[in-house]
């Protein structure tokens, strides 16, 4: 269990600073607002997903609902990335 979490945390350490600096650098006058919105969004989504995952796992004897939730979140990430990234 330690290695998968190590990989996830390593990926977060590589990606999150660039994502936050990208959000903050769009308009220099609103850098504080952008940082606040990014932080709020991260915390709110994390809390909502953790609550939903706990609800899913409370009634299940296996981890299949958690795996399904993870796959759904990865699919949502891929779709949002495809829609939001500018094409060159």
C-alpha positions in Angstrom: 0.0 0.0 0.0 2.9 2.3 0.5 4.2 2.4 -3.1 1.0 3.3 -4.9 0.5 6.2 -2.4 4.1 7.2 -3.0 3.5 7.4 -6.7 0.3 9.5 -6.3 2.1 11.9 -3.9 5.1 12.2 -6.2 2.7 13.0 -9.1 0.9 15.6 -7.0 4.2 17.2 -6.1 5.2 17.4 -9.7 1.8 18.6 -11.1 0.2 20.8 -8.5 2.8 23.6 -8.4 2.5 24.1 -12.1 -1.3 24.0 -12.1 -1.5 26.6 -9.3 1.1 28.9 -10.9 -0.8 28.5 -14.2 -4.0 29.5 -12.5 -2.4 32.4 -10.7 -0.5 33.8 -13.7 -3.4 34.4 -16.0 -4.1 37.8 -14.6 -1.5 39.3 -12.2 -4.0 41.7 -10.6 -6.2 38.8 -9.4 -3.4 36.5 -8.2 -4.7 36.4 -4.6 -8.2 35.7 -5.7 -7.1 32.9 -8.1 -5.0 31.3 -5.4 -8.0 31.3 -3.0 -10.3 29.9 -5.6 -7.9 27.1 -6.5 -7.4 26.2 -2.8 -11.1 26.3 -2.1 -11.9 24.1 -5.2 -9.3 21.5 -4.2 -10.5 21.3 -0.6 -14.2 21.3 -1.6 -13.9 18.6 -4.2 -11.7 16.5 -1.9 -14.2 16.7 0.9 -17.1 15.9 -1.3 -15.4 12.9 -2.9 -14.2 11.6 0.4 -17.7 11.8 1.8 -19.2 10.1 -1.2 -16.5 7.4 -1.1 -17.2 6.8 2.6 -20.9 6.4 1.8 -20.2 3.9 -1.0 -17.9 1.8 1.1 -20.1 1.8 4.2 -22.5 -0.7 2.7 -20.2 -2.8 0.6 -18.1 -5.7 1.8 -15.6 -5.3 -1.1 -13.6 -2.4 -2.6 -15.4 -2.6 -6.0 -17.4 0.6 -5.4 -14.2 2.5 -4.6 -12.5 1.2 -7.7 -15.5 2.2 -9.8 -15.4 5.7 -8.3 -11.7 6.0 -9.1 -12.2 4.9 -12.7 -15.1 7.4 -13.0 -13.0 10.2 -11.6 -10.2 9.4 -14.0 -12.7 9.4 -16.9 -14.0 12.8 -15.8 -10.5 14.1 -15.6 -9.7 12.9 -19.1 -12.9 14.5 -20.5 -12.3 17.8 -18.7 -8.7 17.8 -19.8 -9.8 17.2 -23.4 -12.4 20.0 -23.3 -10.3 22.6 -21.5 -6.8 22.3 -23.0 -6.2 24.6 -25.9 -5.4 23.1 -29.2 -2.2 24.4 -30.9 
